[in-house]
Amino acid sequence: MNWEVWTMLSKRSFFNATLFRKNLTRFWPLWAAPSFIGALFPLAALTQLLRYNDSWMKPLSATEIYYGIVAYGVPIVSLIYAILVAVAVWSYLFNPRGVGLMHTLPIRREGLFVTNFLSGMAMMLIPYVITGGLAILIFSCFGGFEPVGILVTILAVVGESLFYFASATAVAFVTGNLFAMPVLYFVFHFLAVALDALVCLFAQGFLFGVSGSYTGTAEFLSPTVYLMRHVSTHSEYTERFIEDSSHRLGGYWRSEISAVTLENGWLIAVYALAGLALLGAAWLLYSRRRSESAGDVVSVRWMKPVFRWGVTVCSAMLGGIALYEIFWRNFQYGKYYEAFPMAVCMLISGAIGYYTASMLLAKSLRVFRGSLKGLAATAVFAAAVCCVLHFDLLGVEERVPKIREVKSVTFYAAGNNYTFYPGEEDALLEQVRAAHLAIAQDADYAARAYDERGRNGSSVTTTTVRLTYNLRNGTTLSRRYSLVVTPERMETPGTYDFVLDRLVNSAEMKTKRLHGGGSGYVVESGNLYVEKKQEAFSLSDREARAIWEAVCLDAKAGTWGTYNWFDRSNAAEYAVSLSLEFVKKEYTEAGADFTLHDYLDINIRPGMTHTVDALLALGLVTPDQLVTYQQLYPEQYTDEELLKMEEIKLWEEKFGIAYEDVYDSASYVPRPIPSTEDVTPNPNSAPTVEDIIAGAVSESSVGIIGGADGPTAVYVTGG
């Protein structure tokens, strides 16, 4: 007994072949056009393979391409394509006549649901089947067949397609309006991210130091964002020597791919299971759906209050900020929002959202009668939010994560970035936390002093401090402070001025700034720009290390590293810009390696004798080029120009944009790097930064031999 005979006898068909074929033929442009466009990509790859004689195609190379498409292409394509397919197969739900006709056919709702869903899934997969099948065929013909990668890719594509079409199907049964469906679909997918950004933006206007940047606390509720941020391709490469008699060395080294993994690919399976749950919820909604709900913005009765108050809350917050910035920002004196005006703006915009949502639900403009309770609730919400944030009833401003709660901490102060890891330098990390707490506990003074800084005289300066805590629960806590620093408070224990100065100018932080203390960073290269010559040079690793060691000696002598909070001019500095690049190899939890880069800008002053001697010995500068900015440009360092520079600094701190960014940088002229083919560097042969700063290596024990015309060598003798 075949399937059709059994279903006819049972009179309970879960699948209707005629309706399935009708959907595919009726909406054929919907799957034919993407199939045609998708097929162009493997055909383009075919031309590349023919052009380069398949020299780059290997099994793992094909897998790398597949995984890259799964990680970065399929989520976007499926997100958009799913809503188009869902609108097509469920379009009868949005028209009273259409839904009445479909529900009078001799097909039960179970059959309609299963058949339409399967036909929609077929349209979702047809373009992937054609494009992917063609790609597999072409790559396999050129040696790119790798079964594991193909199987993983197929499962990932099916899983993502299932989730996106199931979510679009669930939205189709929440609404009965064709125009509301795409809106609700994209709201469903991005509401968590949008609310995160909106709440952060709102809190930034009330809370001292709170950053308005995105936190990602509930990012998993925005699947597309979460998948693209967490699912990625990791490839490993090995160096292989290729023998070639035509090469002068008898061959050459070539980097070849040795392993490819789809990191966090299991997340796709989790979302596929979530898609099955959404599919079950969609069936429950359909089984109880009234045919008369066609045309309703929200077709589920218990969801109507959720829709009304969701629109009200979002309108109150987003519209409140807009109205405040337009009508009140110019009247306030301080940097942060004032509670009462913001509450009024939130009430006005919230009321607009409340009545708009009510009109959409009622499909009528007559929604004002009996609406006073809704307005009162909106007013209570606006007042409560403003009070909670204004008085910081949740203690957000003074929240300082404990060491056991963080994976890493990034600290920016006095123009330098520092990264700390628990378990490696906990004592120094506790000092950073103490500085953060001192700033947070002095929030009222800091905000008031920043607003009144223009009245306090020339002895007042401003500085920026940033802290970013990467927490073990996967979230991030960021703080950014614009602080006023005064000489009086810098000598007063307990103030943030005092704590910051003692921290930044401590010997431990100087060592940290130079990447000592077993940080794992090594000097790799650097750049030097000589203002008088208007020429830039790239430094070799040996030159950069020699200069780094000289800077360490200056730090030990106290001529470098002590930050002067009140010297805002570079007039006394040499007109030479020096930057060193450090690298460090790290590993992910899966064992994959990656490289971190850090850069240190060094302002060279006349007292830095070791650094100056190193630059002269390396032939990077000549004595006549060692002039200060004031000597080189005396017309720019009059009292009037120095005052203008102070105003520029205040402008930079207010808007967070470097004033120099509006100018084009000078042309970069790379200097040939000396040949080092016959030299094998030994990182253990040179002294460490701790040895240099602590005095284990005497000032006379480091000799620099060489210069621009040959390799640089560093010789260390007994001190």
WOSUL-V18149 format. One record per run of one state. SS is the DSSP state (@ for helix, = for strand, . for the rest). FROM is the first residue (numbers start at 1). LEN is the number of residues. Records with the same first field share a line. If there is no record, write none. Layout:
SS=FROM-LEN, FROM-LEN
//
This chain:
.=1-2, 11-6, 27-1, 52-7, 73-1, 90-1, 95-1, 105-4, 142-5, 175-3, 205-5, 211-8, 222-1, 231-1, 244-7, 264-2, 288-3, 294-7, 328-1, 332-7, 363-9, 391-12, 414-2, 421-5, 442-1, 452-1, 456-4, 472-4, 491-5, 505-2, 514-8, 531-4, 540-1, 558-15, 588-5, 606-3, 618-5, 626-2, 633-1, 637-2, 656-3, 663-26, 695-4, 706-7, 717-3
@=3-8, 17-10, 28-24, 59-14, 74-16, 91-4, 96-9, 109-33, 147-28, 178-27, 219-3, 223-8, 266-22, 291-3, 301-27, 329-3, 339-24, 372-19, 403-3, 426-16, 443-9, 453-3, 487-4, 496-9, 507-7, 541-17, 609-9, 623-3, 629-4, 634-3, 639-17, 659-4, 689-6, 699-3
==210-1, 232-12, 251-13, 406-8, 416-5, 460-12, 476-11, 522-9, 535-5, 573-15, 593-13, 628-1, 702-4, 713-4
//
